[in-house]
Amino acid sequence: MVMQETANVAPEQPLSSWVIDLEWYEKNNRSFVDLARRSLCSKCSEKLQKKKKKISAGDIVDMVKNCCSRGPDFITARLPILESTFRVLLAKGNQPMDTVALSEELSLRRGGEAYTVSPEVLYRLLSNDRWYGFKQVVDEES
């Protein structure tokens, strides 16, 4: 039995980056705030509970970027790959990241686990996501 090489997992990919598409949540009757709240540290969760006004997506992203993402348990090898990717993008302020950078960051943050998620596999996972609202942003070539 011949096994395919992992380099052939995904078709030819355009040079692209990924973000969390906040509009996707509205279009799909979902709540970004409810989903992203799970990634908050206990300190930030308490702050939000005491807050009287409505919590915005920007509030959550700022808290994660400036506080929660710095904790050692923010991303671990126990989390699913897409949840970890969601948290990486939150930690980076939801700035576009390509699959190579995402793959490297995941490997680093998940403790250099025995296996790493290749950019090709990550591309396929992100392309087929129906839960986190990942959106591909095609980079302009200079």
N, CA and C atoms as a LAMMPS dump frame, in Angstrom:
ITEM: TIMESTEP
0
ITEM: NUMBER OF ATOMS
426
ITEM: BOX BOUNDS ff ff ff
-5.0000000000000000e+02 5.0000000000000000e+02
-5.0000000000000000e+02 5.0000000000000000e+02
-5.0000000000000000e+02 5.0000000000000000e+02
ITEM: ATOMS id mol type element x y z
1 1 1 N 0.838 -1.169 0
2 1 2 C 0 0 0
3 1 3 C 0.89 1.241 0
4 2 1 N 0.653 2.164 -0.931
5 2 2 C 1.444 3.378 -1.055
6 2 3 C 0.707 4.532 -0.39
7 3 1 N 1.422 5.268 0.464
8 3 2 C 0.81 6.404 1.143
9 3 3 C 1.189 7.691 0.431
10 4 1 N 0.25 8.628 0.373
11 4 2 C 0.538 9.92 -0.234
12 4 3 C 1.385 10.752 0.716
13 5 1 N 2.208 11.603 0.141
14 5 2 C 2.995 12.516 0.957
15 5 3 C 2.1 13.658 1.42
16 6 1 N 2.397 14.209 2.61
17 6 2 C 1.57 15.285 3.145
18 6 3 C 1.68 16.556 2.304
19 7 1 N 2.719 16.703 1.533
20 7 2 C 2.851 17.894 0.695
21 7 3 C 1.753 17.955 -0.362
22 8 1 N 1.137 16.815 -0.661
23 8 2 C 0.083 16.77 -1.67
24 8 3 C -1.316 16.861 -1.066
25 9 1 N -1.416 17.257 0.198
26 9 2 C -2.703 17.273 0.874
27 9 3 C -3.651 18.313 0.281
28 10 1 N -3.164 19.502 -0.013
29 10 2 C -4.035 20.57 -0.515
30 10 3 C -3.65 20.926 -1.943
31 11 1 N -4.623 21.381 -2.723
32 11 2 C -4.313 21.805 -4.085
33 11 3 C -3.475 23.077 -4.068
34 12 1 N -3.03 23.49 -5.224
35 12 2 C -2.257 24.73 -5.334
36 12 3 C -3.021 25.856 -4.645
37 13 1 N -2.356 26.548 -3.731
38 13 2 C -3.022 27.568 -2.947
39 13 3 C -2.6 28.961 -3.373
40 14 1 N -3.535 29.906 -3.386
41 14 2 C -3.144 31.286 -3.644
42 14 3 C -2.408 31.821 -2.417
43 15 1 N -1.596 32.824 -2.612
44 15 2 C -0.939 33.474 -1.487
45 15 3 C -2.041 34.156 -0.694
46 16 1 N -2.304 33.672 0.501
47 16 2 C -3.439 34.208 1.251
48 16 3 C -3.157 34.274 2.732
49 17 1 N -3.935 35.117 3.373
50 17 2 C -3.904 35.235 4.816
51 17 3 C -5.31 34.975 5.33
52 18 1 N -5.425 34.804 6.63
53 18 2 C -6.693 34.472 7.254
54 18 3 C -6.993 35.417 8.4
55 19 1 N -8.271 35.708 8.592
56 19 2 C -8.765 36.514 9.705
57 19 3 C -10.045 35.869 10.223
58 20 1 N -10.516 36.352 11.347
59 20 2 C -11.832 35.974 11.85
60 20 3 C -12.798 37.006 11.277
61 21 1 N -13.764 36.542 10.506
62 21 2 C -14.725 37.431 9.846
63 21 3 C -15.882 37.712 10.802
64 22 1 N -15.873 38.88 11.419
65 22 2 C -16.903 39.215 12.402
66 22 3 C -18.286 39.327 11.768
67 23 1 N -18.358 39.709 10.502
68 23 2 C -19.646 39.787 9.804
69 23 3 C -20.257 38.4 9.601
70 24 1 N -19.406 37.384 9.499
71 24 2 C -19.877 36.011 9.327
72 24 3 C -20.806 35.608 10.464
73 25 1 N -20.474 36.037 11.68
74 25 2 C -21.276 35.678 12.85
75 25 3 C -22.691 36.223 12.733
76 26 1 N -22.786 37.478 12.325
77 26 2 C -24.104 38.093 12.16
78 26 3 C -24.906 37.387 11.061
79 27 1 N -24.256 37.125 9.935
80 27 2 C -24.921 36.464 8.808
81 27 3 C -25.387 35.056 9.165
82 28 1 N -24.712 34.413 10.091
83 28 2 C -25.019 33.032 10.462
84 28 3 C -25.733 32.914 11.811
85 29 1 N -26.267 34.061 12.282
86 29 2 C -27.025 34.067 13.525
87 29 3 C -26.235 33.506 14.706
88 30 1 N -24.969 33.876 14.781
89 30 2 C -24.09 33.403 15.855
90 30 3 C -23.53 34.607 16.588
91 31 1 N -22.931 34.38 17.721
92 31 2 C -22.363 35.459 18.524
93 31 3 C -20.856 35.286 18.673
94 32 1 N -20.119 36.209 18.07
95 32 2 C -18.67 36.205 18.224
96 32 3 C -18.303 36.389 19.703
97 33 1 N -18.982 37.314 20.361
98 33 2 C -18.668 37.615 21.768
99 33 3 C -18.828 36.367 22.632
100 34 1 N -19.914 35.632 22.445
101 34 2 C -20.12 34.41 23.241
102 34 3 C -19.028 33.375 22.985
103 35 1 N -18.647 33.201 21.722
104 35 2 C -17.601 32.227 21.4
105 35 3 C -16.234 32.681 21.928
106 36 1 N -15.905 33.937 21.715
107 36 2 C -14.582 34.45 22.109
108 36 3 C -14.429 34.565 23.617
109 37 1 N -15.523 34.724 24.324
110 37 2 C -15.48 34.817 25.791
111 37 3 C -14.811 33.613 26.435
112 38 1 N -14.934 32.465 25.799
113 38 2 C -14.33 31.232 26.343
114 38 3 C -12.812 31.314 26.418
115 39 1 N -12.214 32.213 25.662
116 39 2 C -10.758 32.315 25.651
117 39 3 C -10.231 33.336 26.664
118 40 1 N -11.126 33.98 27.396
119 40 2 C -10.704 34.983 28.377
120 40 3 C -10.146 34.33 29.642
121 41 1 N -9.175 34.996 30.227
122 41 2 C -8.647 34.55 31.517
123 41 3 C -9.671 34.902 32.601
124 42 1 N -9.505 34.361 33.78
125 42 2 C -10.473 34.603 34.849
126 42 3 C -10.536 36.083 35.243
127 43 1 N -9.407 36.758 35.206
128 43 2 C -9.363 38.185 35.554
129 43 3 C -10.228 39.005 34.59
130 44 1 N -10.081 38.758 33.301
131 44 2 C -10.849 39.503 32.292
132 44 3 C -12.319 39.088 32.294
133 45 1 N -12.593 37.826 32.571
134 45 2 C -13.993 37.371 32.671
135 45 3 C -14.722 38.118 33.781
136 46 1 N -14.048 38.271 34.912
137 46 2 C -14.636 39.013 36.033
138 46 3 C -14.892 40.462 35.653
139 47 1 N -13.933 41.082 34.965
140 47 2 C -14.112 42.476 34.514
141 47 3 C -15.348 42.606 33.643
142 48 1 N -15.545 41.668 32.736
143 48 2 C -16.696 41.734 31.836
144 48 3 C -18.007 41.528 32.573
145 49 1 N -18.005 40.679 33.584
146 49 2 C -19.232 40.445 34.359
147 49 3 C -19.658 41.703 35.108
148 50 1 N -18.681 42.499 35.531
149 50 2 C -18.972 43.725 36.282
150 50 3 C -19.356 44.88 35.36
151 51 1 N -19.021 44.768 34.092
152 51 2 C -19.28 45.829 33.118
153 51 3 C -20.779 45.968 32.879
154 52 1 N -21.276 47.188 32.912
155 52 2 C -22.71 47.435 32.749
156 52 3 C -23.112 47.537 31.277
157 53 1 N -22.222 48.068 30.446
158 53 2 C -22.594 48.271 29.044
159 53 3 C -22.4 46.995 28.219
160 54 1 N -22.96 47.023 27.026
161 54 2 C -22.85 45.883 26.117
162 54 3 C -21.385 45.662 25.737
163 55 1 N -20.987 44.411 25.683
164 55 2 C -19.607 44.056 25.359
165 55 3 C -19.47 43.956 23.841
166 56 1 N -18.439 44.599 23.307
167 56 2 C -18.233 44.569 21.859
168 56 3 C -17.151 43.56 21.489
169 57 1 N -17.118 43.225 20.213
170 57 2 C -16.065 42.343 19.698
171 57 3 C -14.701 42.971 19.958
172 58 1 N -14.609 44.278 19.779
173 58 2 C -13.347 44.988 20.02
174 58 3 C -12.873 44.867 21.457
175 59 1 N -13.822 44.918 22.411
176 59 2 C -13.478 44.748 23.83
177 59 3 C -12.808 43.395 24.061
178 60 1 N -13.423 42.363 23.509
179 60 2 C -12.905 40.996 23.687
180 60 3 C -11.53 40.858 23.042
181 61 1 N -11.396 41.316 21.799
182 61 2 C -10.116 41.196 21.094
183 61 3 C -9.022 41.938 21.859
184 62 1 N -9.326 43.139 22.346
185 62 2 C -8.334 43.909 23.107
186 62 3 C -7.913 43.197 24.385
187 63 1 N -8.881 42.645 25.106
188 63 2 C -8.566 41.933 26.351
189 63 3 C -7.673 40.725 26.077
190 64 1 N -8.032 39.966 25.056
191 64 2 C -7.244 38.776 24.729
192 64 3 C -5.838 39.191 24.309
193 65 1 N -5.744 40.165 23.431
194 65 2 C -4.442 40.601 22.911
195 65 3 C -3.546 41.152 24.017
196 66 1 N -4.115 41.97 24.897
197 66 2 C -3.304 42.672 25.891
198 66 3 C -3.152 41.959 27.231
199 67 1 N -3.936 40.911 27.459
200 67 2 C -3.853 40.229 28.758
201 67 3 C -3.876 38.706 28.625
202 68 1 N -5.011 38.177 28.234
203 68 2 C -5.266 36.733 28.286
204 68 3 C -4.264 35.891 27.499
205 69 1 N -3.864 36.376 26.336
206 69 2 C -2.975 35.596 25.468
207 69 3 C -1.576 35.431 26.046
208 70 1 N -1.273 36.16 27.082
209 70 2 C 0.059 36.09 27.691
210 70 3 C 0.184 34.97 28.716
211 71 1 N -0.951 34.396 29.086
212 71 2 C -0.942 33.305 30.069
213 71 3 C -0.476 32 29.45
214 72 1 N 0.167 31.137 30.241
215 72 2 C 0.705 29.879 29.715
216 72 3 C -0.363 28.886 29.256
217 73 1 N -1.593 29.028 29.763
218 73 2 C -2.663 28.095 29.401
219 73 3 C -3.599 28.633 28.331
220 74 1 N -3.246 29.746 27.724
221 74 2 C -4.112 30.332 26.701
222 74 3 C -4.267 29.393 25.505
223 75 1 N -3.158 28.817 25.068
224 75 2 C -3.178 27.816 23.994
225 75 3 C -2.339 26.64 24.457
226 76 1 N -2.951 25.469 24.456
227 76 2 C -2.234 24.255 24.854
228 76 3 C -2.465 23.171 23.805
229 77 1 N -1.711 22.115 23.906
230 77 2 C -1.847 20.992 22.978
231 77 3 C -3.177 20.27 23.161
232 78 1 N -3.869 20.52 24.259
233 78 2 C -5.17 19.874 24.498
234 78 3 C -6.297 20.489 23.682
235 79 1 N -6.11 21.726 23.249
236 79 2 C -7.152 22.398 22.467
237 79 3 C -7.186 21.87 21.038
238 80 1 N -8.37 21.819 20.445
239 80 2 C -8.438 21.463 19.027
240 80 3 C -7.674 22.48 18.172
241 81 1 N -7.21 22.055 17.019
242 81 2 C -6.407 22.91 16.14
243 81 3 C -7.151 24.191 15.766
244 82 1 N -8.419 24.087 15.384
245 82 2 C -9.143 25.291 14.974
246 82 3 C -9.387 26.244 16.138
247 83 1 N -9.622 25.724 17.328
248 83 2 C -9.758 26.583 18.507
249 83 3 C -8.432 27.289 18.774
250 84 1 N -7.331 26.566 18.659
251 84 2 C -6.009 27.166 18.841
252 84 3 C -5.761 28.25 17.799
253 85 1 N -6.152 28.001 16.553
254 85 2 C -5.98 28.981 15.481
255 85 3 C -6.824 30.223 15.759
256 86 1 N -8.055 30.03 16.206
257 86 2 C -8.935 31.125 16.59
258 86 3 C -8.257 31.985 17.66
259 87 1 N -7.671 31.343 18.646
260 87 2 C -7.01 32.066 19.732
261 87 3 C -5.74 32.777 19.267
262 88 1 N -5.014 32.178 18.338
263 88 2 C -3.825 32.854 17.793
264 88 3 C -4.246 34.154 17.109
265 89 1 N -5.292 34.07 16.289
266 89 2 C -5.757 35.283 15.6
267 89 3 C -6.258 36.327 16.593
268 90 1 N -6.94 35.913 17.643
269 90 2 C -7.357 36.858 18.682
270 90 3 C -6.134 37.5 19.341
271 91 1 N -5.144 36.685 19.669
272 91 2 C -3.929 37.176 20.332
273 91 3 C -3.177 38.188 19.472
274 92 1 N -3.311 38.058 18.168
275 92 2 C -2.635 38.973 17.236
276 92 3 C -3.545 40.135 16.838
277 93 1 N -4.645 40.323 17.559
278 93 2 C -5.548 41.428 17.285
279 93 3 C -6.365 41.227 16.019
280 94 1 N -6.535 39.98 15.605
281 94 2 C -7.255 39.604 14.383
282 94 3 C -6.648 40.251 13.136
283 95 1 N -5.344 40.377 13.146
284 95 2 C -4.628 40.844 11.956
285 95 3 C -4.395 39.653 11.038
286 96 1 N -4.46 39.854 9.719
287 96 2 C -4.285 38.731 8.791
288 96 3 C -2.957 38.009 9
289 97 1 N -3.033 36.684 8.975
290 97 2 C -1.838 35.84 9.083
291 97 3 C -1.932 34.76 8.012
292 98 1 N -0.804 34.468 7.365
293 98 2 C -0.816 33.395 6.363
294 98 3 C -0.648 32.042 7.055
295 99 1 N -0.887 30.976 6.305
296 99 2 C -0.867 29.64 6.902
297 99 3 C 0.519 29.23 7.401
298 100 1 N 1.567 29.759 6.79
299 100 2 C 2.92 29.437 7.26
300 100 3 C 3.136 30.054 8.646
301 101 1 N 2.788 31.332 8.79
302 101 2 C 2.945 32.01 10.083
303 101 3 C 2.028 31.372 11.138
304 102 1 N 0.799 31.037 10.752
305 102 2 C -0.12 30.388 11.688
306 102 3 C 0.421 29.035 12.136
307 103 1 N 0.941 28.268 11.197
308 103 2 C 1.498 26.953 11.511
309 103 3 C 2.665 27.075 12.494
310 104 1 N 3.542 28.037 12.249
311 104 2 C 4.691 28.255 13.145
312 104 3 C 4.234 28.675 14.54
313 105 1 N 3.269 29.588 14.583
314 105 2 C 2.751 30.071 15.871
315 105 3 C 2.058 28.945 16.636
316 106 1 N 1.297 28.125 15.937
317 106 2 C 0.642 26.986 16.589
318 106 3 C 1.664 26.018 17.167
319 107 1 N 2.695 25.73 16.416
320 107 2 C 3.729 24.817 16.891
321 107 3 C 4.398 25.376 18.153
322 108 1 N 4.7 26.646 18.114
323 108 2 C 5.326 27.317 19.258
324 108 3 C 4.415 27.289 20.484
325 109 1 N 3.184 27.695 20.301
326 109 2 C 2.25 27.841 21.422
327 109 3 C 1.718 26.509 21.946
328 110 1 N 1.695 25.503 21.103
329 110 2 C 1.181 24.203 21.541
330 110 3 C 2.312 23.336 22.097
331 111 1 N 3.435 23.941 22.38
332 111 2 C 4.525 23.252 23.051
333 111 3 C 5.39 22.397 22.154
334 112 1 N 5.453 22.745 20.871
335 112 2 C 6.308 21.991 19.951
336 112 3 C 5.96 20.52 19.952
337 113 1 N 4.657 20.22 19.97
338 113 2 C 4.203 18.836 20.031
339 113 3 C 4.891 17.973 18.977
340 114 1 N 4.807 16.705 19.16
341 114 2 C 5.494 15.762 18.279
342 114 3 C 5.107 15.952 16.818
343 115 1 N 3.851 16.266 16.573
344 115 2 C 3.434 16.536 15.195
345 115 3 C 3.114 18.019 15.086
346 116 1 N 3.305 18.556 13.925
347 116 2 C 2.929 19.949 13.689
348 116 3 C 1.89 19.983 12.58
349 117 1 N 1.152 21.038 12.55
350 117 2 C 0.148 21.196 11.517
351 117 3 C 0.801 21.929 10.354
352 118 1 N 0.941 21.245 9.245
353 118 2 C 1.578 21.858 8.086
354 118 3 C 0.694 22.969 7.527
355 119 1 N 1.286 23.938 6.841
356 119 2 C 0.486 24.994 6.213
357 119 3 C -0.574 24.434 5.263
358 120 1 N -0.262 23.337 4.584
359 120 2 C -1.222 22.739 3.648
360 120 3 C -2.442 22.172 4.38
361 121 1 N -2.21 21.463 5.464
362 121 2 C -3.308 20.904 6.251
363 121 3 C -4.107 22.036 6.895
364 122 1 N -3.415 23.03 7.414
365 122 2 C -4.082 24.169 8.035
366 122 3 C -4.968 24.898 7.014
367 123 1 N -4.47 25.054 5.797
368 123 2 C -5.245 25.677 4.718
369 123 3 C -6.557 24.915 4.5
370 124 1 N -6.474 23.613 4.453
371 124 2 C -7.676 22.797 4.231
372 124 3 C -8.639 22.918 5.414
373 125 1 N -8.129 22.88 6.63
374 125 2 C -8.98 23.015 7.813
375 125 3 C -9.693 24.371 7.834
376 126 1 N -8.941 25.428 7.569
377 126 2 C -9.519 26.77 7.583
378 126 3 C -10.538 26.941 6.459
379 127 1 N -10.259 26.389 5.311
380 127 2 C -11.164 26.487 4.158
381 127 3 C -12.494 25.791 4.414
382 128 1 N -12.484 24.771 5.242
383 128 2 C -13.696 23.994 5.509
384 128 3 C -14.362 24.324 6.843
385 129 1 N -13.885 25.349 7.516
386 129 2 C -14.434 25.728 8.814
387 129 3 C -15.885 26.194 8.686
388 130 1 N -16.724 25.74 9.614
389 130 2 C -18.121 26.176 9.672
390 130 3 C -18.497 26.62 11.089
391 131 1 N -17.498 26.884 11.923
392 131 2 C -17.761 27.196 13.325
393 131 3 C -17.153 28.529 13.771
394 132 1 N -15.931 28.827 13.334
395 132 2 C -15.194 29.982 13.836
396 132 3 C -15.246 31.217 12.938
397 133 1 N -15.753 31.083 11.739
398 133 2 C -15.87 32.247 10.858
399 133 3 C -14.554 32.708 10.253
400 134 1 N -13.664 31.776 9.971
401 134 2 C -12.393 32.152 9.337
402 134 3 C -12.657 32.611 7.907
403 135 1 N -11.938 33.632 7.503
404 135 2 C -12.104 34.185 6.16
405 135 3 C -10.733 34.32 5.511
406 136 1 N -10.654 33.875 4.29
407 136 2 C -9.423 33.994 3.522
408 136 3 C -9.347 35.381 2.899
409 137 1 N -8.18 36 3.04
410 137 2 C -7.931 37.312 2.459
411 137 3 C -6.763 37.133 1.489
412 138 1 N -7.014 37.305 0.204
413 138 2 C -5.96 37.11 -0.789
414 138 3 C -5.045 38.319 -0.781
415 139 1 N -3.75 38.058 -0.611
416 139 2 C -2.745 39.123 -0.597
417 139 3 C -2.517 39.651 -2.003
418 140 1 N -2.301 40.947 -2.076
419 140 2 C -1.955 41.561 -3.359
420 140 3 C -0.467 41.352 -3.582
421 141 1 N -0.122 40.826 -4.764
422 141 2 C 1.292 40.645 -5.058
423 141 3 C 1.862 41.944 -5.562
424 142 1 N 3.024 42.306 -5.041
425 142 2 C 3.651 43.578 -5.428
426 142 3 C 4.363 43.456 -6.749
